[in-house]
Amino acid sequence: MSKILSIALLVCSLNAWLPVATAETVANIRDAEVSFLTGIPFGIAVTATGEVRSAGFTDVRLNRAVFSIPPLDGYQVYELTATPPSGSAAQVVTPVSASNAWPFAERQAPWLRGIRVLGEGQGIKEVKLNRRVRRNIKNLSADELATLRRGIEVMKQRPPSDPTSWDFQARIHGTNIPVGSPGDSPLWRQCNHGEHFMSWHRLYVYHFEEILREATGDPDFTLPYWDWLNEPVLPMSFRQPQVAGAENPLFDGTRSINNGAVLPVSNLRNAIDAANDEFDFDSFSSAIYSPHGTVHVVVNGNMSTFATAGLDPIFWLHHCNIDRMWDHWLQRAGGRQNRVDAAFLQRQFSFAASNGSTVTDVVGDNLYSSQLNYNYDTVMSQSPPMTGPILVAMNAGAPEESAETGGPQLAGAPAGSESNIPGYAKFAESDAASAGSSPNGPQLVGAAPGGTLLSMETTRVPLAVANEEVSERAFSMVSPQAQEPKSVLVRITGITLEKPPGFTYGVYLNLPANEQNEDRKNLHLLGVVDLFSASHSHAEGSKSETGMNQVFDATKAIAKLKASGLWNDSELAVTLIPITATAPPADQENYRRKLRDSSEEAQVRYERIEVFSRE
């Protein structure tokens, strides 16, 4: 054993004195290219080619610098290296090349504006990414706002028959013009609020932006977004009827919140947080649709219906923001990813191009903002302040991503009109005649013809348990520690209206009467009634002959209430509370009066409320 150990030590000591070939920076960088990876959010691949003055170089690598603080100029540094031959080699100029894939560049480097490959001497090569950046409307300068107004004004002056006109673009989303009318276009009424809600609107807004850019005359123009979660008041530039003595093309007089009313931030934030907690794309899309619809309805006017929403200039900034939230959701990683099934990716949609022609897009080729050559000026997790670059290390590849998974949730998604839900047993149901309306608790009133009429007041609906055995099993299977998604469902059936009011309704399970604390109320919250879709007679998969049905997953709410010691299933009830904006003090009385008037005109009704348990 000692002899073997002595030989091993001798070998080690000899190795310490032997020359070891180490990688050297390639002397001359001849070319560098950047390509975007598909199927991963804003992944990039960089390929660099250089020259060495010898033959026999091996282990050619393109290494990416890892920064603890992002570089001020937004350029990612790479270094092309190769290991020289260990012995003599022919002194000839030899090309070498290597690539480096960075699959999660969007999340790890939102500051990325270009790449720089380092070589010796004259070997540095730079490539600018040339991506358009959509910015917050609040950060636009006076000149940039003037450019936005100019482009919209040009589009509004074009005849409605022009595919690049304001009216034509709005009708792609929806229109009240009957099908087959003179001048009808196959591009109209294409809004998709089903599984392609996110992908269709991304393409729709993208082509509109291309048309608007051409109309502004500014080749660098990008559409801004309205971050209504952090700036919940309609931008002032959209609330002024006139600018410099001329009509403001950003103004729409049909809105309810031109008075500076504040959107229901608490409700919107809870909905966005719930959407971001989803890991499945369809569940995220369904969840994000709820706050999207709330903003549509609370802004009101043209924005509140499919047929007219695109006529309001704020529509485009609103959907830019929804698109930005999609990017943010992907940046959270943890297993979050877009759908990859062929049927979804191969779906095609047609739009009007900036030259007026018709263009057909394949979803899979345009699913990521990086594929459409734009990004946003914010990310979900902000980078450290850019006070100067600090190079930590050179890394030849991106780290492996963890693959957390989460179950899909059904958050306010429309459902079919069947009396039961496949795989579920109904165990409780409302009595239409027992619905009560009062700000301070239930007061029993009779059922209105055609369903129970909702108003501007809180409505508490007691539910009668028809099957005690199923009821006990349903609630016992939900534990504070872990629960199966969609174990308990609440369905509101037969939702109808004449027109959307200037508000919507939050849906709460077992909310105690007179509860005023918002945090405690949120524990009981199931979701928001989708009055935006209810106003549309052709919402994909959401309408029946008697109205729209909407299903809410109550499982998470029940689990939270159990964990807080607040769950009590001895009395089952659903409460519907109006969700409104908050007007400035000077206009509060007038605003509330308008909301009451809109409620009377809307005639929002529902047929019944049911509770189901997984079988």
Buried (B, 14 or more C-beta within 10 A) or exposed (E): EEEEEEEEEEEEEEEEEEEEEEBEBBBBBBEBBBEBBBBBBBBBBBBBBBBBEBEBBEEBBBBBBBBEBBBEEBBBBBBBBBBBBEEEBEEEEBEBBBEBBBBBBBBBBBBBBBBBBBBEEEBBBEBEBEBBEBBBBBEBEEEBBBBBBBBBBBBBEBEBEBBBBBBBBBBBBBBEBEEEEEEBBEBBBBBBBBBBBBBBBBBBBBBBBBBBBBBBEBEEBBBBBBBBBEBBBBBEBBBEEEBEEEEBBBBBEBBBBBBBBBBBBEBBBBBBEBBBBBBBBBBBBBBBBBBBBBBBBBBBBBBBBBBBBBBBBBBBBBBBBBBBBBBBBBBBBEEBBBBEEEEBBEBEBBBBBBEEEEBEBEBBEBBBBBBBEBBBBBBBEEEEEBEEBEEEEBEEEBEEBEEEEBEBBBBBBBBEBEEEBEEBBBBBBBBBEBBBBBEEEBEEBEBEEEBBBBBBBBBBBBBEBEBEEBBBBBBEBBEBEEBEBBBBBBBBBBBBBEBBBBBBBBBBBBBBEEEEEEEBBBBBBBBBBBBBBBBBEEBBEBBBEBBBBBBBBBBBBBBBBBEEEEBEBEEBBBBBBBBBBBBEEEEEEEBEEBBBEBBEEBBBBBBBBBBBBBE
